[in-house]
Amino acid sequence: MRRIPLVSGMGAALFAAVLLVLWQLLADRQFISPVFFPTPSRTLAELYRQIAEGTIWAPLAATALRMFYGWVLASLLGVAIGAAIGSSRTARDYLEPLLEFMRPLPASAIIPAAILFLGLSNAMSISVIAFGAIWPVLLASVHGFASVEPQLLEVCGALRLNRVQFIAKIAAPNSLPDILAGARVSLAISFILAVVTEMQASQPGLGHNILLAQRSFRSPELYAGVVTLGLMGFVVNHILLKAEERLLRWRAPGDA
């Protein structure tokens, strides 16, 4: 069984190597102008230069913190509001139409309004990120708290648990898988919106650097920024996956 992840990892690495070779061949043949399509070697050389000179760390930290603050705010509000709605049939009946109306709204569409109220500030970026990222966590929380088994509700009544005890001992553990799944989707949305707000509102970060590189036709710098974003997203998602596995270890068969 342990060989399966190893084989899968080797397959993924081989596929990535094939893509890099294909990228190098297409760039060498100059099917697209090198001004717009640099080779992987030029891109990686630019990335190495930024790391060696330390110019990458400040925008990387700015994007990461913006994403993190927006995601944490969205997660906390999503769980709190979702728990309140999911635990009450009346609240679901009244509020679900409103949630379904607001959920499809693209977060990028509210950036102009957010700029009007909050200016070109970190508060604006974090607010937009939180608005876009709250929905997966909120809807997952509503589903998790509303889907408690009837037998558990009967046990709760027999034990005379109050509302706080019911949420802490029964509803919250029952909802945890849904909440964590929603949090992973929310994290990806937070990452995307952090870059979008940096580009649209000229906030310092990787997104702003990529936009400036594109406007100046510095294609190696542009692609180095894109590679950095990809690596950052991969690492953050892997960390959250490991945290989810640890928190949900009790669900795995055979675990004590």
Disulfide bonds with the S-S distance in Angstrom:
none
